[in-house]
Amino acid sequence: MRAVIGLALVAIIAVAIIAVAYVAVVWIQSRVKDARANQRELAQHREFVAELHQMAREQLGVDPTAQLLDLKIRKFHTRPSTRKDIRS
């Protein structure tokens, strides 16, 4: 009788280990699938941004990155530099 109970317990533990391993494999596969989808979406976004950048360069005749950098420099130079300037 004890042998049967011991054998049943081993079988239950084995089934539990297999179930946990299966769930882990399915979860990892879904994460890989999502990561690949995100990579495709990121590549599409980069292509779109590159197209917009090229269109802006053609229409404006100026590199939009240079304009953005110039805007950031102006913003940096116009902000208050001391606490006294900030309060006033």
For each residue, the residues with C-beta under 8 A, 3 or more apart:
1: 4 5
2: 5 6
3: 6 7
4: 1 7 8
5: 1 2 8 9
6: 2 3 9 10
7: 3 4 10 11
8: 4 5 11 12
9: 5 6 12 13
10: 6 7 13 14
11: 7 8 14 15
12: 8 9 15 16
13: 9 10 16 17
14: 10 11 17 18
15: 11 12 18 19
16: 12 13 19 20
17: 13 14 20 21
18: 14 15 21 22
19: 15 16 22 23
20: 16 17 23 24
21: 17 18 24 25
22: 18 19 25 26
23: 19 20 26 27
24: 20 21 27 28
25: 21 22 28 29
26: 22 23 29 30
27: 23 24 30 31
28: 24 25 31 32
29: 25 26 32 33
30: 26 27 33 34
31: 27 28 34 35
32: 28 29 35 36
33: 29 30 36 37
34: 30 31 37 38
35: 31 32 38 39
36: 32 33 39 40
37: 33 34 40 41
38: 34 35 41 42
39: 35 36 42 43
40: 36 37 43 44
41: 37 38 44 45
42: 38 39 45 46
43: 39 40 46 47
44: 40 41 47 48
45: 41 42 48 49
46: 42 43 49 50
47: 43 44 50 51
48: 44 45 51 52
49: 45 46 52 53
50: 46 47 53 54
51: 47 48 54 55
52: 48 49 55 56
53: 49 50 56 57 64 65
54: 50 51 57 58
55: 51 52 58 59
56: 52 53 59 60 64
57: 53 54 60 61 62 63 64
58: 54 55 61
59: 55 56
60: 56 57 64 67
61: 57 58
62: 57 66 67
63: 57 66 67
64: 53 56 57 60 67 68
65: 53 68 69
66: 62 63 69 70
67: 60 62 63 64 70 71
68: 64 65 71 72
69: 65 66 72 73
70: 66 67 73 74
71: 67 68 74 75
72: 68 69 75 76
73: 69 70 76 77
74: 70 71 77 78
75: 71 72 78 79
76: 72 73 79
77: 73 74
78: 74 75
79: 75 76
80: 85 86
81: 85
82: 85 86
83: 86 87
84: 87 88
85: 80 81 82 88
86: 80 82 83
87: 83 84
88: 84 85
